[in-house]
Amino acid sequence: MSNRGTEVGNLLPVKTWMKNASIKAVLNALAAGGKEARFIGGCVRDELLKLPVNEVDLATPERPERVIELLEKAEIKAVPTGIKYGTVTAVIRNNTYQITSLRKDITTNGRHPVVEFTDDWREDAKRRDFTFNALSATPDGVVYDYLNGLQDLADRRIKFVGFAEERINEDHLRILRYFRFMASTGFINDDQMSHQICIDNAYLLSHLSGERIREEFFKILISENYNDVLEVMVKSGVTQFFLPEAMQTNLTKHLIKVENFVNEHINIIIDPIRRLASLISTDRSNVDAIAQRLKFSNDQYKKLKGLLVPEWQATWNMDDVSLRAGLYRFGADHIIDLSLQQWSQMLANTDPLPQEQNDAWLRIINTANSWKDRTFPIKGQDVVNLGIAEGPKISHILKKLENWWINTGCTANRETCIKKLRQVSLDE
């Protein structure tokens, strides 16, 4: 049997992302070596599923050192991202493309394989996780299918390449990837044995780095069918090995309702940390533990803490002045997150909510969505100019004036604030 694979035909119409100038430059650079490069994995799968293609990966029979040589010859930056595993990243015009040399995994420990490079596309397909991720396509759209991945896509089936347990032992992250594809595709696996193997081996997730788990779990959280999949993961005990704080899925179900309703009127970003916060019930100490375990960035930590230990409470009947104060102090994104969170909590207690309350929440989010950041128009020098000696008194007057400005809706202009400053300074 040819190592080029079964030619299925032009099943992948040449799309805009395939003709992108940057990707064409990379493909031309690789083609200069005389060997065929193909699109591989997720981009082929998602195009066939008519889903947005967010990442484009390539595979080539060229060895990684040769890939670097070909890219640099074409004046394309080459980064040896994971060169011992055969992966080089091409950087061109602010775009990045991972290029992986065809390989066989010789030995694995569940995290880092020992690899052997090959010219055989079929051998490379056999070391991948799921059959639909083993699909490859030439730049002109000819799809190669070695493992019946096209039929599995047509049947809406998530099927491991070979035996599920072997694939999981090669890389434990494939357990989370299995659930991620359930969440992103809506496929329901009719192979109950593979499904149970993922659940039974979930303890292996505790051997993985927090970064890898976080990245994969966040992909689940932003998937269309995430709540149904999370319910399975929580009830079956999968999450206890990396997120034992995940105790509730009822609130996430109502958060979906609220997000969907809002998106009929306003475009809001689907955020994984907002959805994570709806999944867990915790205190400050556990926020710290989650952030440390999953290796959160400082911004991610602050966002989760701000949702689970909030400094400001959103209420459906708040007045405009209170809302503007919150927007000024905490920013529009945080106020939207807190409002969605509180709205979904109310809905979890009373479904359906009175129309008056739904309308009020929508108004709050709409106001936040159109909020333009404001700057308090008075500086310390303005206080000094009134003859106030430098020292603690200046910051005291500034804080008092800023509180007045906030409590009047953050609308007073500089001239009005100067008049108020004179009054405040006389009162001190």
WONORKA-V18773 format. One record per run of one state. SS is the DSSP state (a for helix, b for strand, c for the rest). FROM is the first residue (numbers start at 1). TO is the last residue. If there is no record, write none. Layout:
<<SS/FROM/TO> <SS/FROM/TO>>
//
This chain:
<<c/1/6> <b/7/9> <c/10/15> <a/16/19> <c/20/20> <a/21/31> <c/32/36> <b/37/40> <c/41/41> <a/42/48> <c/49/56> <b/57/60> <c/61/63> <a/64/73> <c/74/76> <b/77/82> <a/83/85> <c/86/86> <b/87/92> <c/93/94> <b/95/101> <c/102/102> <b/103/107> <c/108/109> <b/110/110> <c/111/113> <b/114/117> <c/118/120> <a/121/126> <c/127/129> <b/130/130> <a/131/133> <c/134/135> <b/136/137> <c/138/142> <b/143/144> <c/145/148> <a/149/154> <c/155/159> <b/160/160> <c/161/163> <a/164/170> <b/171/171> <c/172/173> <a/174/185> <c/186/191> <a/192/200> <c/201/201> <a/202/207> <c/208/209> <a/210/221> <c/222/225> <a/226/236> <c/237/238> <a/239/241> <c/242/245> <b/246/246> <c/247/249> <a/250/263> <c/264/271> <a/272/279> <b/280/280> <c/281/283> <a/284/293> <c/294/297> <a/298/308> <c/309/319> <a/320/330> <c/331/331> <a/332/349> <c/350/354> <a/355/369> <c/370/379> <a/380/384> <c/385/391> <a/392/407> <c/408/413> <a/414/427> <c/428/428>>
//
